Amino acid sequence: MTELLANPQTWIAFATLTALELVLGIDNIIFISILVDRLPQAKREFARRLGLFMAMFMRIGLLLMLAWIVGLVAPLFTVLGQAISGRDLILISGGLFLIWKSTVEIHQSLEGGEAAGHGRVHAALGAVVLQIMVVDIVFSLDSIITAVGLVDDVRVMIAAVVASVGLMMLFAGPVGRFVSDHPTIKMLALAFLVVVGVVLVAEGFDHHVPRGYVYFAMAFSLAVEMLNIRLRKKAAKAVQLNPARMPGD
């Protein structure tokens, strides 16, 4: 163990895997923020932390089943000349789930369904935690497979997973509150998750779409929306100072 900690390559691998988990976890944090927003305020932080905590143990369990993870890339059957592996099935089903869930959330936001389903949603704490765990597995599958190829020592992989989930717990709260307080950001996040779902389905059929393009588009859209939020606040402040002045005058 001492030799492992004294080896600089160990720390490089740990930092690389932790950063990888965080980058690939951006989608996860956004989806968690959308899910817990359906719960009462008092339960949101608990659901967020419990879901991530349970998901961390599921990731560690997957890392301990390295042989099974590697075997997921082996073709199981062929559809129209396209070989489908276990990994492909997980990506396709996870992508379809994201598309469905995000579309339902967009519809309910537009139609005002949140108020009508208020009581039912508040009773769904267990369902929200379960969805967090399932989606975390879908989002973490690629990073785990990559970790298997990057690092030989499973202890380094587990340490990186624990560190990344701890950082996600740290940032998930502020991100969730920001998304909840800004409906336009929430709608943008839902649209982003639809795109991520389409990308997952495409990757399940071996059509690779670089995530960097998706993240850049999201970052650019977020930057534009932040400017819009600042502009709306400035206009609202101007109206407060001069009530006779209409916004946009």
HELIX and SHEET records of a PDB file:
HELIX    1   1 THR A    2  ALA A    6  1                                   5    
HELIX    2   2 PRO A    8  LEU A   24  1                                  17    
HELIX    3   3 ILE A   26  VAL A   36  1                                  11    
HELIX    4   4 GLN A   41  LEU A   63  1                                  23    
HELIX    5   5 LEU A   66  GLY A   71  1                                   6    
HELIX    6   6 GLY A   86  GLU A  111  1                                  26    
HELIX    7   7 GLY A  113  ALA A  116  1                                   4    
HELIX    8   8 HIS A  118  HIS A  122  1                                   5    
HELIX    9   9 LEU A  125  LEU A  150  1                                  26    
HELIX   10  10 VAL A  154  ASP A  181  1                                  28    
HELIX   11  11 PRO A  183  GLY A  204  1                                  22    
HELIX   12  12 ARG A  211  LEU A  241  1                                  31    
SHEET    1   A 2 PRO A  75  VAL A  79  0                                        
SHEET    2   A 2 GLN A  82  SER A  85 -1                                        
END                                                                             
